[in-house]
Amino acid sequence: MRSWNPSAYPWNLAATQPATPSGIGWPWNLIWHRLVPTNTTVGGGDVTKFRAECTPTSHDGRFGIFQLYGRGTALGDATATALYPHVKNLRALCDAAKSVGTRRPKPLILGDTFDHLTLMLEATEQDLIFHFATAPANQWAEPPPWAPPPEREIRLLVRRTEVIEAWHAAEPAFQRILSRS
């Protein structure tokens, strides 16, 4: 069984500053782009492991900025989106984390917030491996400034348990937002 070696997988997408050490705070590139959470942000998980969050921007809270982080890497594009489809996709991702066995890389659809990425999901006995690269710019998905260059493919390992724990922590807050009339 191989152990996870973080230095073997580049997760600092901008690659111009060192990654923020665990427990210190938010990654520098998110602070630079003013994408740190506000007091209205809800979610679950740890940004240095796996985190899902939503910052409501509409009056009823059903639209907002949905973001996933893996090992400090922001995956979303920080545009306003509807929360419900992302909750559904995150639930499916949690189900994939709970399913036993290994899987070869398969396409992963996480919704419009992630359209700037080509995503694949692979599974080992203990980890989910996100394979992703920035898609070339098109009329639907302009990549955010923190996205890796289009020619750079990233492999991001996240423990299955971290995805499951983040979902279980985030789900009640997301359901409260969705149940508002």
Buried (B, 14 or more C-beta within 10 A) or exposed (E): EEEEEEEEBBBBBBEEEEBBEEEEEBBBBBEEBEBEBEEEBBBBBBBBBBBBBBBBBEEEBBBBBBBBBBBBBBBBBBBEBBBBBBBEBBEEBBEBBEEEEEEEBEEBEBBBBBBBBBBBBBBBEBBBBBBBBBBEEEEEBEBBEBBBEBEEEBBBBBBBBBBBBBBEBBBEBBEEBBEEE
